[in-house]
Amino acid sequence: LTDITLMIVFIVVGIGVDDVIVLVDAFNRTPEDAPMEERLGVAMTTAGNAIFLTSFTNLIAFVIASTVDFPGVRWFCITAGLVIISLFGLSTTFFAALLCLDERRRLAG
């Protein structure tokens, strides 16, 4: 790892916040009287496509950029690509579960 890889933190925050906003917005657009599983399913159907496409295009951009001859930039792009994959997985699994738990808490009063 190099000093420039510390800049990945800002990329992760930007992409992560975008994914979270898209998923929460899609979840909030579902009817509150529907079962939680159905609400999450509908939200993931609509938001999941957007999250996948942004993550995939970012991943492709970093993979292509990792072919550059500068070692610092190469390691930055490889690390960013791995972080993008991890962020996609966490957004679609861990955060989705936390969203359901928060919604149950909110509906319980």
C-alpha positions as CSV (number, residue, x, y, z in Angstrom):
1,L,0.0,0.0,0.0
2,T,1.1,3.5,-0.7
3,D,0.2,6.9,0.7
4,I,-2.1,7.6,-2.2
5,T,-4.2,4.6,-1.2
6,L,-5.4,6.6,1.8
7,M,-7.4,8.6,-0.7
8,I,-9.7,5.6,-1.1
9,V,-11.5,6.6,2.0
10,F,-13.1,9.5,0.2
11,I,-14.1,7.3,-2.7
12,V,-15.6,4.8,-0.4
13,V,-17.6,7.4,1.5
14,G,-18.9,9.0,-1.7
15,I,-19.9,5.7,-3.4
16,G,-21.2,4.2,-0.1
17,V,-23.4,7.2,0.7
18,D,-24.8,7.2,-2.9
19,D,-25.7,3.5,-2.6
20,V,-27.3,4.0,0.8
21,I,-29.4,7.0,-0.4
22,V,-30.6,5.1,-3.4
23,L,-31.6,2.0,-1.3
24,V,-33.3,4.0,1.4
25,D,-35.2,6.1,-1.1
26,A,-36.4,2.9,-2.9
27,F,-37.4,1.4,0.4
28,N,-39.3,4.5,1.5
29,R,-41.3,4.5,-1.7
30,T,-42.8,1.0,-0.9
31,P,-46.1,0.9,1.0
32,E,-45.6,0.7,4.8
33,D,-48.4,-1.9,5.2
34,A,-46.7,-4.4,3.0
35,P,-44.6,-7.2,4.7
36,M,-41.0,-6.3,5.4
37,E,-39.6,-9.0,3.0
38,E,-41.8,-7.7,0.2
39,R,-40.7,-4.1,0.8
40,L,-37.1,-5.0,0.8
41,G,-37.5,-7.1,-2.3
42,V,-39.2,-4.3,-4.2
43,A,-36.5,-1.8,-3.0
44,M,-33.7,-4.2,-4.0
45,T,-35.2,-4.8,-7.4
46,T,-35.3,-1.1,-8.2
47,A,-32.3,0.2,-6.3
48,G,-30.2,-3.0,-6.8
49,N,-30.0,-2.4,-10.5
50,A,-28.7,1.2,-9.9
51,I,-26.2,0.0,-7.2
52,F,-24.9,-2.8,-9.4
53,L,-24.5,-0.6,-12.5
54,T,-22.6,2.1,-10.6
55,S,-20.4,-0.4,-8.8
56,F,-19.7,-2.3,-12.0
57,T,-18.8,0.8,-14.0
58,N,-16.5,2.0,-11.2
59,L,-14.9,-1.4,-10.9
60,I,-14.3,-1.5,-14.7
61,A,-12.8,2.0,-14.6
62,F,-10.4,1.1,-11.8
63,V,-9.4,-2.2,-13.5
64,I,-8.6,-0.5,-16.7
65,A,-6.7,2.3,-14.8
66,S,-4.7,-0.4,-13.0
67,T,-2.9,-1.2,-16.3
68,V,-0.9,2.1,-16.0
69,D,2.9,1.9,-15.6
70,F,3.1,4.0,-12.4
71,P,3.3,1.6,-9.4
72,G,1.5,4.0,-7.0
73,V,-1.4,4.5,-9.3
74,R,-1.6,0.8,-10.1
75,W,-1.8,-0.2,-6.4
76,F,-4.3,2.6,-5.8
77,C,-6.6,1.3,-8.6
78,I,-6.2,-2.4,-7.6
79,T,-7.1,-1.5,-4.0
80,A,-10.0,0.7,-5.0
81,G,-11.4,-2.1,-7.2
82,L,-11.3,-4.5,-4.2
83,V,-12.9,-1.9,-2.0
84,I,-15.7,-1.3,-4.7
85,I,-16.5,-5.1,-4.7
86,S,-16.6,-5.1,-0.9
87,L,-18.8,-2.0,-0.8
88,F,-21.3,-3.6,-3.2
89,G,-21.5,-6.7,-1.1
90,L,-21.9,-4.7,2.1
91,S,-24.5,-2.4,0.6
92,T,-26.7,-5.2,-0.7
93,T,-26.5,-7.5,2.4
94,F,-25.4,-5.8,5.6
95,F,-27.0,-2.4,5.1
96,A,-30.2,-4.0,3.7
97,A,-30.5,-6.0,6.9
98,L,-29.8,-2.9,9.1
99,L,-32.5,-1.0,7.1
100,C,-35.0,-3.7,7.9
101,L,-34.1,-3.7,11.6
102,D,-34.4,0.1,11.7
103,E,-37.8,0.0,10.0
104,R,-39.1,-2.6,12.5
105,R,-37.8,-0.3,15.3
106,R,-39.5,2.7,13.8
107,L,-42.8,1.0,13.3
108,A,-42.8,-0.4,16.8
109,G,-42.7,3.1,18.1
